Amino acid sequence: MRPASILAMEKIPKIGQRTIEKILSMSPLANPSNPSELIEMFKMANAKFNRIPVPNNHDATIGWKKALEILEISQQHNIKIISGNGPYYPKYLSRISNPPALLHVLGNINALNKDCIAIIGTRKPTNFGIAAARKFGALFAEMGYVVVSGLAEGIDSAAHLGALDANGETVAVLAHGLDSIYPSKNKGLADKIIENNGALVSEYPWGTGINRSYFVARDRIQSGLSLGVFVIETDVKGGTMHTVKFCEDQNRTLIVLQHPFEFLDQSKTLGNAHLIKEERASVVFENDEDIDLVKIELNRVKDKLSSYQVKNNNHSPRIQSTLDIGVV
């Protein structure tokens, strides 16, 4: 299904993601070219699933108009909109239980399909945490991995900077439309990511503002793009722990940094200690020699995901479309 149709569904009042997911699961999948055909598709879904709301002509027309506006402005700003399991939709992300129907990408779209590692942590880290995030961002970039993080202050920013230090590629997953950067102080960092062949990515279209729930939703994308998640520093609660849970649910490798003794009483390291104590980490990273263990685990996940893709003939159960970039 083309991005225009999916965008239109997202912009119709009272149409939620579960409804859209059900529609995208239908086979054969319709590809509406106007509001009337969009309504007919909803009628077909209602006949199959029951309790699927069918928009009236007014709401469908508004949704369609907004979709075309988003496509046009996205094209003007070089934002690519990708859907389905075509050649550019991230292969590892397509394997999670609830992949985004659309991805909006600014920058190097190919970076999303390379071997990625998410390096994440608190917005208010210790000096040790900042140094570690930048160090490992550079180290993994030097080894050819794309470093994924969320462009937040603290650990995220340091991880992105580390990858840039090594002239590597890094991807920032945002929780809002690509027309803005949050925090605004990271606008320069976002520009450097693009300039260095990296990318900014979001499941939210141009003009989508900040919503607290979006930050949790984007955490599944950080993990889903990646073979593993490296927790540098976190409290027992917070956004990092959401990503940890997604990592576990998605069967990706969880790497947790073990802090030196003098940092163990810091509140921002308690989450690390908690994960290690509960034996949830695939790798407890204690020193640089553990990098070989991380590589082994990342390759194990890669082999498993590749085997799954071959077994399923690379077909997503939800969306049966190829790449569309700003095409109505």
C-alpha angles and dihedrals in degrees: 000000000000120000090245092064094045092046089050091053090049090053097048111103116254094011109125134193094261090057091049091049091053092050091049090052093061119109126240089030116217122227108207119205099189141018094269092056089046090057090049089054090054090050090053090050091050091052090052102039105019122220092051107142113237113212121224121240093263095055094041091051092050091049092049093049092050090049092054090048091053092048092051097048091043090055090049090056096042093249112153119212114205130187138180131004097310123136095283102043106105107263096211093045090053089063096064121097095250111025116178114268089222136021123202111207132188115188132004106011091186091066089072092065098049126092105285136189122197114222110193146160150128126333090228106046133166119259087256090056093050092050092046094049092051092045095051093041087059094041096053092042089054088053090055101260122135108235113226124196141138106258090240123142119273120017096011094054092045092051092051091047091050091055090049090049087060092045087245133143121265133181125209117204111208130202096215141036120307092244089085140038124221121230092029090213088070094062090104091050091050090052091051091051090056093043090053095055095265129123146230113220136184138165088218122088129235112294097028109137131211119291123173094229091055091067091059092046092051090055090071088057094052090054095037093056091051140071090217145004120230112202108204100175135346145154120239090263130037145076094307090063090055089057090047090055092049089049091055094044091049092048094239125147116273115208119186124192116231109218125219115262095259092062099047094093092056114109091225092061097049092091091057091050090048093052092047093048091051090049092234096136121095087204127021101205108216103153141357092273087071090071088088090056090051092051091050091051094046090051090048091055091045092053091048094049092045091051090050091051093051092046091053094042090239093285119141113220091218110045128030103188138107129231117306118181111191091324121144 
